[in-house]
């Protein structure tokens, strides 16, 4: 019994101790909970108080992308943000918390932006102040044709300007910046890829400027294709060393001549593409022939640099994208202006500053004698003949400066730039490659002896452009044989993804805006030229009628005279009948 009683007391004591410890623990947990609740509430309160209640729909100066792992955020980073923000504007080591200090970067960025803004504004102000606001519709003593690459300007050079201006009146080495000498006494024509900064060497008050613009997307495609086409000609050599050696020997033999490799921008783009083509061919040889290339010539990585890599390469960023805007603004890497590199660097780093460049380029287009559009080929050619051609004919009438001009227009007889093909575009070429056409020497002599008119200028233009198309098509076909199966066609271009088109559009945002502005200028030019040039309608119809057929204006005038005479005869007969009845 004692043992039992003792055990009972012990058990009771244990129960009491357990009850007391539970109460103590509960009291301790209540204290910890209250303490934790206080901590969390304090954090939540301070977090909510620190929130800014401004309009959340406005993008502020710094974008913070909170990337939750494994949510696809890296796709957004590369496919969106890397295209919207320059590398220089990204906070250092975005994914590296230990070294992130956005305050230092933001402060530095503000200072750099302000400095760049000052540089660009100063350049824009001086550029606009130097513009001459005289009557732009008058052809002055010197014609400067600012040839934006891949716009069809070479067609105008051979088929218009070489017939209007004698070789002796052309500024020496128009396409060769290193040997340009506009101080020549008889220098009346300058046709060049040099940007607008060349105006610093020309007498502004005596110079008229003309240019042609092209849809920026098409121009990027054409630049890519032409770079590949010219570079592919060198693949007839066994290796790059052999190609370079042969090129050096040929250039040494033809001193004084100018080749594609001398001319901006091809002197940068062609060697770059040439080296790439040889590298890819050697890689194919090492892994063995043949390979599976696919059916997209713009994405045959084993054969040629894919278009999506080309447009994102630093060389293309520097030379190709927004090239028309930079060229008209005078800010290419071929500029005569000492500050051009610094200004261009600021614009590429801070896109909003591009508006200043765009304003300068627009103002310069406004002051040009003529602005053509590659896409409106027929209307542009007709307008050039009426606006520029008619004034040149009138200006040089009776002078000796036009003797032998038609003969000078024959493609292949000028050695000025023998390696550059006529600009090809899908408005002028097709998939067939006819044999190169030739001019009749008899026709040339007869045309030379006659007085030039805008009508004859357009007739000669049609013959000339037909020959250039044939020659260029044949040369293009022969060149692309070296990179089979890659072949750039209209159909292949249509198959390119919308994403790539959008990327090219985004990269050329300045050129896109400038082209829209040029379209407005072109429309205004048509209104100005139509009422002042009676023959423009005849010239437009000339594209459609066979040579030698009577023009519509002649037919309409003849018909009007015939109807007028018929009316008089009928009227006189009626009067006679009335007089007889009275008698």
Protein Blocks (a to p, Z undefined) as FASTA:
>chain_A
ZZmmmmmmmmmmmmmmmmmmmmmmmmmmmmmmmmmmmmmmmmmmmmmmmpccbdfkbccf
bdcddddehilpmmmmmmmmmmmpcfklpcehkllmklgcfklmmmmmmmmmmmmmmmmm
mmmmmmmmmpccbdfkbccfbdcddddehilpmmmmmmmmmmmpcfklpcehkllmklgc
fkbmklmbdcdfbdfklmmmpcfklcccddddddfklmmmmmmmmmmmmmmmmmmpmbfk
lmmmmmmmmmmmmgoiacfklpcfklmmmmmmmmmmmmmmmmmmmnopaddebjafklcf
klmccfklmmmpmklmmmmnoklmmmmnopafkbfbfklmmmmmmmmmmmmlmmmmmmmm
mmmmmmpmbdcdfklmmlmmmmmmmmmmmmmmmmmgoiaklgoklmmmpghjacklmmbc
cdddfklbcfbdcddddddfklmmmmmmpccdfklmmmmmmmmmmmmmmmmmmmmmmmmm
mmccbdcdfklmmmpcfklmmmmmmmmmmmmmmmmmmmmmmmmmmmmmmmmmmklmmmmm
mmmpcghiacfklmmmmmmmmmmmmmmmmmmmmmmmmmmmmZZ
